Amino acid sequence: MTRDSYEMKKNLSRGSSLFGTDPQVQLRTALQTNDFATFKKLVSYGAVKLDFVYQYPDYKTCLEIAVSEPNKQEFVKLLLQYEVEVNKINETHAAAPIHFAVENGNLEALAALLEDDKIDVDIQSKGNTALLLAIKKIEDLEDDRERDLATYEDMVEMLLKAGCNANRPDTKGVTPIHSAAQQGLERVVTLILEYSKEPILLNTYKDRTGRTARDYLKEAFPHLLARFETEEPEPEIIDSDKLFSYLNRDEEDNFIRDFTTLVKKNEQRKVLADNNGSNTLLQLATKKGFDRAVGTLLLSGADPNATCAANTSRPIAIACEYGYRKILKRFVDNENTLFDTVNGESLIHILVKGMRSSPMTPKANFDECLELLLKSPKININVNYPDVKNNTALHYAARNGDQETVLELLRNGACIGLRNKFDEPPLADIPCKTLETYLDECITTNSERPGDDDYEIRMKYSFLVYPNNSLENELSKVPLMDNSSTNGKEIDSLLAPETDALLYMTRNEDLKPLLKHPVITSFLYLKWQRISCLFYANITFYSLLWLCLILYIILGYGEEKKQSGSVEALNVITHVGAIIGLILLIFRELFQLLVSPTRYLQSLENWMEIALIFVTALIVGNDAAEESTKQQLSAVAILLSSAELVLLIGQFPTLSTNIVMLRTVSWNFFKFLLWYCILIIAFALSFYTLFRHEEEVEDQTAPNPNTTGKEEEEEEDFFEDPGRSLFKTIVMLTGEFDAGSIKFSTFPVTSHIIFIVFVFMIPIVLFNLLNGLAVSDTQEIRADAELVGIVSRVKLISYFESVLIGSAGSYSRPGTCWSWLPSAFKKLNIIKPKTFCIKPFATRISLFPHFLPKYKITVKPNQDNRIEIPHAEPLGKYGDDYEDIEGGKVTCCFERCQNYRLDRKIVKNAKIVIARKTNLTELGEIKNQLLKYESKIENLEKTMKKVLQALEANRY
């Protein structure tokens, strides 16, 4: 090992050098500072990747940077010695190193590149060869045109001597001689004449105006035209350049004619593999919307998935982007077409985004393209596939405001609750009316009459099902297998919070009324049947803890006198029960904290439970405290435990309205008083300054003969300091004045006026205003008690899901007051619920896929609203038929014994939706019939007019 290599290895092993710790950064810095010695050491030692693409602002490799900057020929030659790929197209710039050298006028770098034997001098960048690019750059010269003109002319000469094709056109049909003649560059034209290794074609290619190179030569250099003439006629050449020029000039017939000629000669393979630096023939034909040309290419063996470095979108993706239904159908019918993602996006992504970005043309039909992608049995596209921003196709369709596309995606299983990187679900942009239309479509019936015993109401919930990568579901047209034949790990991976979308709807005022829709209420009813046992168990556990704690505090805690044996035994039992309940409460709260710390700390109720844990621990663990301490701890524990029990019982859906009223009124009171607290404090300080007790000299104070000294000592002065004055003012707010104890005699006029103003403003006006506000809030809540109950049920179910299954993002989203926390802490999940020991409980509360394997239910309204659950069929037999149904078929024996019956009110609302849909259907049929009759009448009128005109013509 040489000394230089040893020193370089030593520097790299220490992770330090003159230019930084990363060898790639060192290499770039050495290149920028012209430190060739360090650059050579790094390259020769092999510590760097020479094809590494540097990001902003270059997005180039070292070779591409070197040929783009002046005075870097030594670096270029060194890199070429180490066999850097010299013909690689840069994906960002769609150019090869030779194009970078020409574009930047780097003559020395170009010369170094042309010395490499592997260089492809005819490689194209956006349709331009290096020769054509050099000629076009002359047109853009402004300052120092003469000096730069000579440089580019020398480049042209150098490229022609290296064998660059002088006949190769760009995407517009412009050849080098074409561009040189158009610009009036006589020396360039002469160089092409002298050094071109092939005869110059003047008539073969036309630009978009239809003019050839000969036309421009006649105008600019007619004296040179004779030098291009040869005795032999210009050969009829059919190559990829000519075919590209046909496509660029929209000459589909000429393209098919010449390409068919190549096919007859069996010479089409080379042109099928060629590209013009921007597209392949199939990509360009698809982009132009040439259906017949695409069909000809595919029938001739063109690869339907071939791309080029400058355009990595497969032809089928281009067809989706522009909405070409006929071309898309050709790709779908082709056996070799791939339907997987393109650049991180599914075909449905590309299609939906193209509806907004692509221009509407007569050939475009995005609706039929979408139907083809979703309905074709050959295509298995995940409609919920997320792109790099976690947006689904439904996100883009909702943002575009395309309601028909939104409905079509929902009908094919798009999930409304999937969130993107900005924590927004598609629901954020779906109008209420559109979602209601889809929910109505989720309620269907069988062919029986409503009065028949076999009449069925069917409800579908696939829009709430989260997609999964390990087990394809109904959304991809592949059903879940029976549980007996499905891997347990794969089933567990499907567990996801199923009410996240509904929780979002509770926060959206526009969508909140839809929570009363029978599809959603029936779903919540089923979820409640699954989760109610855990809810009752939680209430039972806490009620026992509360009872033991209260009995222990009242009967045993702090009681010093001797008690009877039965009471002593009860004290021991309640003490032990309180300790056990405390331990279980600690485990419950600790588990919730570890699942989602940020979400847990945001809840005021959780802080109250933390305080209850500390107070209860002091009570049951320290019986030797002072009597005063015991009394205060007892009072706080009774209050906290009782308040928690009230909130816990208030989570029950039928009682939730009362708790909502309590919370709403309390919060509105607090906000209202927050504005008026300044006025209350002002009155308190005014009373303090007016009625505070002044110390008087004993010999100057006249004794009061009507009172004794003991009474004067017992009389309390509430205005002797600001704190007590504020407390007394707050008490007087409720109407408890005790005016007899207030000393108005000191300042009789001022004190009476301020007191009267206080009585009018605070107890009369403010207090009655608060009462009116409470009545208004209560009436509003009672008026929509059903919606309030549904919202409370959604929040309760989502709470259980977040603890037992985990959150979908919204649960761990911190409020604005927590925005200062680091993002890592906001997303912190110390334990994963599904990987803990409560997986059976998580499975228990989930509907998908165990309980509802086909994401739908059937209700028998005329059989006491009995619920039947369709079970999954074997793979390959899946469909929308309901012939294979088992009532309530599930895996758990306990669940088999349950006979689920849907709530009568939900069934009634479902019947109303069905009746409304039936009326609309009948009305639509009547309208269609009227339109048909109107069309027939119009045709009849036209026929009568023609007959009358013919009769009149015959009369004369």
N, C-alpha and C positions, 0 to 999 in steps of 0.2 A: 504494500500500500504506500502510495506517495505521501509526502508531507502535507501537501495541499488537501488530499483526500482525507487524511487523518484529522487535520484541523477542521475540515468541513463536517466530518462525522461527529467530532467532539462538540462543535457549535450546535449541530442539529440535535444531538442527544441532550444537551442542556436546555434546548428549546429557546435559544436566544442567538441573535446575530446583529449585524448592523441595521438590518431593515425590519426586523420583527421576528415573531415566533413561528409563523406558518411559512413553510418553504415555498408554497405557491405565491404568497404575498411577497416574499423575498425575490422570487423570480420576476414578478411584475415590476417591482420597485427597481431592480437592477436594470431592466429593460428601459424603464422610463428615464432613469438617470444616466443611461449609456455606460453602466458599469459592466463592461464585457467580461472582466475577469471573474467577478462573482457569478454572473450569468452562466459562464462556461463551467464553473465548478459545480453549480447546482444541476446543470444538464448532464454533465459527464458523470456525476456521482449517482444519478438516477433517483434523486430524492423528490422529484416532482413529476407530475403528469403533464406532458407536453400538449395533450389535446384538451386540457382543462379549459372550460369556458368561464371567463371572469364575468361577474354580474355587473350591475350598474357602476359606472355609466357606459362601459364598453360593450359587454355581451359578446366578446370575441376571445379567441385563443391567442397564445403568444405570437404565433406566426401571423395571424390576421392583424394584430396590433403592430407588429414590426413592419409589415408591408404597407400599413396605412400611414406610417410616420416617416419623415425624411431621415437620412443618414443612419439607417439601421441595417444596411446590407450585410454587415458582418454577422449580426444576429440571425438574419434570414438564412445565410449560408450555413451557419452552425446548426440551425434547426433542421434544414434539409439534409444535412449529413446524418442526423439521427432519424431519418426517414419519417418525418412528420407527414401525415396524410395531406397532400398538397391539393387534392381535388375535392375535399370535403366541403359540402355546402353548409354555410352557417344558417341554422334554423331561424334565428331572429332576423337577420339581415337578408336571407335568401341569396347569398353570394359566396363565391369561392375566393381564396386568397388572390388569384389573378385579377378578379374584379375589384377587390379593395385597392390593389396597387394602381390599376388604371384610374379608378375613380378619384384617388388622391394625387394623381400625377407623379407617382413615385417611379421614375424611370430606372433607377438603380435596382430597386426591389424587383421590378418586372424582369429586368435582365437576369437577376439571380434565379427567379422562378423558372424562366424559360430554359435555363441550363439544366434543370432537372429532367431526367428522361421520362419520368412518370407523369409529367404535366399534360393535362388535356386542354389544349389551346382553344377548343371549340365548345367547352362547357358553357352553359347558359345561366344567366342570372336574370330572372324576371323576363325571359325571352331574349335577352341580349347576350351575344358573345362578347369577349373582351375587345375584339376588333371593332365591332359595331358600337360598343360603349365608349371607346376612345374617340370615335368620330362624333358621336352625339355630345360628348363633353365639350367639344370645341364650340358648339352652339351656345353653351352657357357661360363662356368666358367673358369677363367684363374688364377688370383691372389687369394691367400688364398682359394684354391679349397677345401681343407679338411674341413675348418670351414664352408664355404658356402654349401658344399655338405651335411653336417649334418643338416643344416637349411632346405634345400629343402627336404631332406628325412623325416624330422619331419613334414613338410608341407604335403607331400604325405600321411603320416600316419594319420595326422589330417583330411585330406579331405576324406580318405577312411572310417574312423570311422564316419564321418558326413554323409555317405551314397552316396558319389560320385560314379557315374557309371564308372566302370573300363573297360567297353566294348565299350564306345562311341568313335568313331574314329574322326580324323580331316578331312579336305577336301581332303586329299591325301590317305585316307584309313588307316592311321596309328593310332593304338589304344595305350593306356598306356603300356600294356604289350609288344606290338610291339616295342615301342620306348625304353623301359627299357632294353629289350633283345638286341636290336641293339647297345645300348651304353655299354652293359656289366655291368649293375647296379644290382648286385645280391640281395642286401638288398631291393631295390625297388620291384624287382620281388617277393621276399619273403613276403613283406608287402601286395602286391596285393593278393597273395595266402591266407594270413591269414585274411584280413579284408574285402575283396570283398564280398558283400551280394548276388551276383549273380554268377553263373558258368562262368568261363572265356572262352571266345570264341577264339579259336586259328586258326580256318580255315575259318571263315566267311568273314573277311575283308582282302583285298590285297592292297599293296601299288602300286605305279605306275610301279614298276619293276615286278609286278605279284607275289611277295613273301608274305607269310602269317607270322603271329606271330610264328607259329610252326616252320617254317624254321629257323627263327633267334634263337629260343630257342635250336634247335638241335645243332647249331654251338656254342652258348655261354654257355649254361647251360644244357647239355643233362641229367645231374643227377636230374634236377628239373622237367624234362618233365613228368616223371611218376606221380608226384603229381597233375598234371593238368588232368590226365586221370580219367574218371569216368566210372562207369558201364553203365550208360545211354548214348546213342549216342548224339552228339552235336545237339541241336534242330535247325531246319530250321527257322531262324528268318528273317522276312521281315519287316523292320522298315525304318524310314526316314534316319538313318545313312547309311544303306546298299544302299538305293536308291541314296543317295548323292555320295557314293563311286562309283556306276556305272557311274554316270554322270561325275565324275572327271576322271575316267579311260576311258572315251569315249566309254562306252559299252551301246549304245542306245538300242540294242535289248534286253539285259538282263534287263535293266530298264523297258522297256515296258512289258516284260514277268512278272516280279515280281509285278509291279504296277497293271497290269491287274488282277493278283491273288488277290490282296487286294480289288480291285473293286468288284470282284465276291463275296468276303466275306463281302462286304459293310463296309470295315475297312479303307477306303482311306481318310476319313475326317481329322483324326489326322495328318497324314503325310503331307497333303496339307497345314495344318496350321503351320507346323514346319519349322525351318530354321537352318542352320548350323553356325550361327553367322555372315555369310557373305552374304548369298543368301537364298531365298526360292527355292523350287524345280522348280517352273516355271521360276524364274529369272535365275537360273543356266542352265536350259535346253535351254532357249532363248540365253543366252550368248554363249553356246556351238554350237548353230546353229542346234539343233536337232528338225527338223520340225515335225517329227512323234511323238516325245515325247511331244512336246508342244501341238500338236493336241490331244493326249491322255489325257493330264492333263486338257485341257479346256473342253473336252467332259465329263470328270469325275467330273466337277463342281469346278475346281480350279478358285479362284478369279483372274481375269486378271489384277487387279489393286493392288494386295497385295504386300507389301514390308516388309523389316525388318529394324531394327534400324541402322544396319551397311551399308545398301544399300537402299537408299530412291528412287532410280530410278525405275519407274514402268517397267514391262516387255516390254511394247510396246516401251518405250524409249530405252531399251537395243537393241531391234530389229532394231530400227532406227540407233542407234550408230554403229552397225556392218553391216548394210545394208542387213539384211536377208529379202528378199522380200516375200518369202512364209510364213514365220512366221508372218510378218507384216500383210499379207492378212488374216491370221487366226484371229488376234486381231481385225482387221477392221470388219470382219464378225461377231464377237462376240457381242451380244447385250449389254453386261455389261461393255464393254471397255470404259474407259474415255479417251478423246483426249485433255484435257486441259494441261496447262503447267506443266513441271516437273523441280523442283528446279529453278524456274525463267526463264526457257527456253522452247520455243515451240518445238514441235516434228520436225519441219523443221530446227530449230536451231541445234538440236542434230544430225539430219541426215547430214546436210551440214558440220558441224564440224567433224563428224565421217569420212567423205570422206578423210580427210587429216590425222587424227590421227589413225584410225583403220587399221589394216593390211588387205590387199586384199586377199580374199580367194575365192575358187570356188563357195561358197555358197552366196557370197556378190554380190549384184546388186543395187548400190545406185541410179542409174538413174530410174530404175523401181519403187523403193521405193518412190522416189520423185514424180513420176507421180501418184502413188497410193494415196499419201497424198493430192496432189493438185486436183486430178480429182474425188476422191470418193465422192458421194453425201452425205454420212453419216458424213463426216468429215467437220467441218466448222472452218478451221484453218486460223487465220489472218497471212498472209504472211509477214506483216510488223511489227509483234510483236517485241518489243525491249527487250533485256535481261538486266541484271543489269548494264551493261556498255552502254546501249542504242544502242547496235549493233543489226541490223536486220540480217536475214539470208543472204540477199544480200551482206552485209558487208563481211561476212565470205567467201561466194562463190567467191567474187571478189578478196579477199586476197589469196585464194587458187589457183587462176589462172584457175579455172574450167569454161571455157567460155560457155559450154553447159548448165551447171547449172545456170549461170548468165542469159542466154537467157530464160531458162525455168521459172525462177522466174519472170523475166520482163514480159513474156507473161501472167503470172497469176497475174499481178497487183502489183509487187514490186515497191516501190517508190524510185527513184534514188536520192532524195534530203534529206532524213532523216539523221540527224547528230547524231553521238554518243557523249559520254562525252568528247571526244577529239576534237569535232567540225569538224569531218571528215565525209563527205557523202560517200556512196558506189562509187560515181563517181571517187573518188580519186584513185581507183584501177581497174576500168573497162577500158580495152583498147579501143582505138578509133574505131578500126575495129569492135569489138564486139557491141559497142553501135550503130554504123552505120548499122550493120546487123539488129539489133532490130528496129531501126527507119524505115528501109526499109519495115520491116514486118508490121509496123503500117499503111502503105498505101496499101489499097486493093481496088478492084473494084467489081461490080456486074457481072452477067453473060452476060450482053449486049455487043454488039460490040462497039468499040470506036466511030464509026460514028453515032450511034443511038441517038435519042433525050433523051432516058431514061438512057443513059450511066452515071454511077456514080463513083466518086472517094471518098473513105471513109478514114478518118484519125482518129486515136485513140490517146488519150492523158492520158490514165490511169497511165502512169509511172510518171506523174507530180502531181498526186492527193495524198494529205496527208491523212493517215488513221485517223479514229476517233473512240473513245471508246463508245460514247453515241448513235451513229447511224451507223449501219453497212452499208458498201457501196459495190460497184461492186467487190472490191478486195476479199471480203469474200463470193462472189456469192449471196449476198442479195442486191437487188437494192434499190435505194432511192424511196420512195413513191412519189406520186404526191404531189405538194406543198399544195394542198387543204387539204390533209389528214395527213400532217406532222406537228409535233409540231414546232412552230417558234423558240423556244429556241434550239431545237436540230439542226435545220438548221443553226442557227447562230454559233453554236459550231463548224461547219465544216469550217468556214472561216479560211483560212491559206494563207501565202504568197506562191503564185503559181510559182513564177519565181526564187525562191532561188537556185534551181539546175542550172538554166540557168545562173544565176549570177556567180555561181562557175565555170561554163564552160568558162566564159569570162576571168577568171584568170588563166585558165589552157591552156597552149599553144598547147598541144596535142589535146584537145577536142574543142578548139575554132572554128576550121573550120567546125565542125558539126552544128554550129549555122545557117549555110546557108541551112541546110536540109529542104525540104518543110514542114515536120511535125512541126518543130520548128518555121519556118517563118510564117506558117499559124496560129499557136497558138499565136504568137506575134501580128499578124494582128488582130485576134479577141480581144486580150487584148487591143490593141490600139483603136479599135472601142469602147470599153467600157470605156476607160480612157481618150480619147482625149477631151471630153467635159470639164473635170476637168482641163486638161492641158491648153486649150484655155481660160478657165475662169481665171486661174492663170496669164497667160500672159496679158489678158485684164486688170485685176486688177492692175498689176504692171505697165503696160504701162500708165494707167490713173494717177497713183501716180507719175510716172516719168515726165509726161507731166505737171501736176499741179506744181510739184516742180521746174521744169526748168522755166516755165512761171512766177512763183512767184519770183524766184531769179532774173530773167532778168528784169521784169517789175516793181516789187514792192519792193523787198528786198534791202534796202540800197539806194533807190532813194529818195532824199530829195526834189527835185523840184516838183512843183505842176503839176499834170497830168490831162488829160481830164476825164470826167465822165465815159465814156465807159471803159477806162483803169482802173480807180479806181474800177469799178464794177467787171472787170475781175480779178483784184488783190484780191478782197474779195472772189470771187468764187474759184480761185486757192489756196488761203490760206486755206479756209475751206476744199477743196478737198485734200490738202496735209496733213492736220490734220487728216481727216478721214482715208486716206490711211496709214498714220503712225500708227494709232491705230490698223488697221487691220493687218499691217505688224508685229507689236509687238505681237499680238495674234497668228499669224501664226508661228513666230519664237519661241515663248514661248511654244506653243504646241509641236513643234518638239523637243525642249530641254527636256521637261518633258517626252516625249515618250522614248527617248534613249539619255541620257546626253553624254555618251562617244562617241557614233557615231556622234552626232551633233558637238561636240567640235573638232572632227578630221578633219572636212571639212573646208578648207580655204575659200570657198565661204560663209559659215555661219559666219565666223569671219568678212568678208567684209560686210555682211548684218547687223551684230551687230554694226559695225562702222558707217554704213549708218544710222541706227536708232538713234544713239547718235548725229550725225551731223545734221540730219533732225530735231530732237527735239530741238536743239539749235537754228536752223534757224526759225522754225515756232513758237517757244515759247519765243523767246527773241529778240524783235525788237529794243531794246535800247542799243545794243552793239556798240562798237566803229567801225568806218568805216573800219579800217584795219582788225579787227576781222571778220567783215561781209564779206570782200573780200576773206579772206583765207577760211572761212567756205563755201562760195559759190563755190569756186574752187574745194574744196575737195568733196562737195556734188554732183556737176555736174559730176565729174570724177567717183565717186563710183556708183552713180545711173545709169550712162550710161554703165559702165562696167558690172553691174549686169544685165541690160537689154540685152546686147549682149550675155552674158552667158545663159540667160533664153531663148532667141530666138534660140540660138545654140543648145538647147536640142531637137528641132524639128528634127525628123529623117533625113529629106532631107537636112538639113543644118548642121548636126552634123559633117560631114567630115571637114568643115572649122574650127570649134572650136577645133576638135582633132588636126588638123595641127597646130593651134595657140598654144595649150597647149604643144604639143610634141616639137615643135621648141623652144619655150620659155624655157622649162625644159632642153632640150639638150644644149642650149646656156648657161644656168646657170651652168650646170655641167661642161661644157667645160671651161668656163671662171673661174670657181672655181679653176682649176688647174693652170691657167695662171695668176691669180690675183697677185701671188708673183712677177712675172716678171713685171707686170704693175706698182705695188707699187714700185718696185726697180727703174724703169725709173722715176717715179714721184719724188722720193727722190733724185735721181741723178740730175734732173733738178733743184730741190730746192737748192741743195748745189752749183750748178754752176751758176744759174741765180738769186739768191736772192739778194735783194737790200741792199748794205752796206751803213750805215750812214757815211757821209763825213763831214769834217769840212768845214764851209762855206767859209772861206778865202782861202782854198786850192783847191776849185772846180772852174774850169774855166767856165764862163758863155757861154751858147750856143746862138750865135747870131741869129740862124735861127728859134728859138722858143720863144714864149712868156711865161711868168710865168703861165698864165691860162692854156695853153696846157699841161704844165708839171704836173700841179695839176690834170688835167683830165685823163692823161695817167695812166692806171691801170696796176700794176705789179702782174701777176698771180702766181708768184713764191716767194712771200714774206713770205709764211708760208707753212708747209707740206700739210695742208688741201686743200688750194687753188691750190697748185701744183698738187695734185692728181686729183682734179676736171678738171684742164686744160689738164692733160694727158689723162683722159678719153674722153674729147672732141676731142683731137687730134687723138684718136683711130678711129674716123669716117672719118678722112682726113681733118678736119678743123684745119690747123696748125697755120695760121697767123704768119709766120716766121719773118715778118718785125718787130714785137713787141718784139722778143726774142733778148736779148743782148748777141751776140756771141763774142763781142770784149774783154770781160774780160779774157776768156780762149779760144782763137780762135781755137786751134787745138783740144783740148780735147772735147770742146762743140760740134764742127762740127762732130767729129767722133761718139760721143754718139748719137747725133741727127739723123745721117744717119742710124746707127744701129737700132734706134727706128723706123724710117720710114720703114725700110725693114722688121723688125720682127713683128711689131704690125699692122700698117694700111695695109701693103701689104700682108704679109703672114697670120697673124692671122685673119684679117677681111675677107679675101677671103676664108680662111679655114672654117670660120663660115658660109659664104654664100653657100659654097659647101655642108656643113653639112645640112643646111636648105633645099637645093634643093633635097638632097638624101632622107631626111625624108618626104618631100612633095610628091615625086614620089612614095615612098613606101606606103604612106597612100592612095594616089589616085589609086594606082594599086589594092588595096583591099578596095575600097570605100564601096562596098556592105557590107562586114563584119564589117567595122567600123560603118556603119549606124545601123546594127543589134545590135552590142554591145552597142551603145548609147541608142537604144530603150530599151534593156533589163535593163540597169542601170536606165533609167527614170521610167520605170514601177515598178521596184523593189523599187525605192525611194517612189513612191506613195503608194505602198503596205506597206512599213515599217511604214509610217505615219498613214495610215488609218486602217490597219489590225494589225500591229505589226511585229516583226522580228522573224526569225527562228534561231537566234543564230549568223549568220554571220554578220548581220547588226550591232549588238552591240559589235562585236569583236574588241577590240582596236588594234591599230597598235603597232609596236615595241617601238615607243617613248612613249607609254602610258602603257607599261608593269609594270611600277613601281606603278601604281594605285592599291588599294585594290580590290580583286576580287568582293567584294560586290558592289563596285561602278561601276565596269565594267558591271555588270548585272543589274544595277539599272534601274527600270521602275517605275517612280513616278505615271504615269497614264497608264491605259490599253486602247489602242485606241478603241477596240470593245465595251468597257463598257462606252465609252464617248457618246456624243450626235451625233457622226458622223457615227453611225452604218448603216444608209441607204447608205451613200457614200461607205462604205466598201463593202456592198452587191453589190453596183453598179459596182465596178471594178472587182469583182470576177466572174470567169467563172464557178467554181464548188461550189455547185451543182445546183445553180439557173438557170444559162444560159445554161449549158451543163450537164443535169442531168445524162446522160449516158456516159459522158466524150468522146464524139466523134461527128464528123460532117459528113455530106454528101454533096458533091459538084456536081453540074450538069454542066460539062464543055460545053455541047452543048446547054445550056439554059442560056447563058451569065454568066457562072460561079456562078450561084445562090447557096447559102448555105442553106441547110436544117438541122434542129437540131432534132435528135431523142429524144423523151420525155420518161420519165420513165414509166414503166408499173406497174400495181399492183403487189404486192408481190406474188410470186409463178408463174408468167408468164414471168419471165425475161429470155432473151436469147440473142443471137447475131444476130437474124434476124432483118431486117429493114422494116418489113411490116407496123409497126405502127409509121409513121413519120408525123410530122407536121412542115411545113417550118417555122423556127424561132419561135417556140412556147415557150414563156416565160411568166412570170407573169405580167410584167409591160405593160400597154397599150401603152406607148410611144415606147417600144421596139417592140411591135407587128407591128407598122407602119413602122419600118425600114426593108428594103429589103437588107440584107447583101449579098455582092458579093465578092468572093475571088479575090485577085489580079491575073492578067493574068500570070505574071511571076512565081508566086508560083504554079499555075496550070500547067504551062509548065514544071517546074522542077519535079512536081509530076508525070507527064506523062513519063518523062525520067526515073525516078526510076522504074515505072511500066514496061516500056519496057525492062530495064535492068534485072529486076526480071523474066520477061517472057522469055528472051533469056537464062538466067541461068537455068530456069526450063526446057526449051526445050533441052538445052545441057545436063542436068542431065538425062532426059528421053532417049536421044540418047545413053549416056554412059551406062545406065542400060540395054538397048536393046543389045548393043554390048557385055556387060558382059554375058547376057543370051546366046547369040549366041556363045560366046567363050566357055562357060561351055558346051553347047551342042556339039560343035566340039570336045572338050576334051573327053567327054563321048563316042562320036563316034569313036575317035582314040583308046580309051581303048578297046571298043568292037571289033574293027577291029583286034587289036593285039591278043585278046583272040581267035578270029576265026582263025587267021593265025597259032597261036600256036597249036590249036586243029587239024587243017589240017595237020600240020607237024607231030604231034604225031601220027595221023592215017596213014600217009604215011609209017612210020617205023613200 
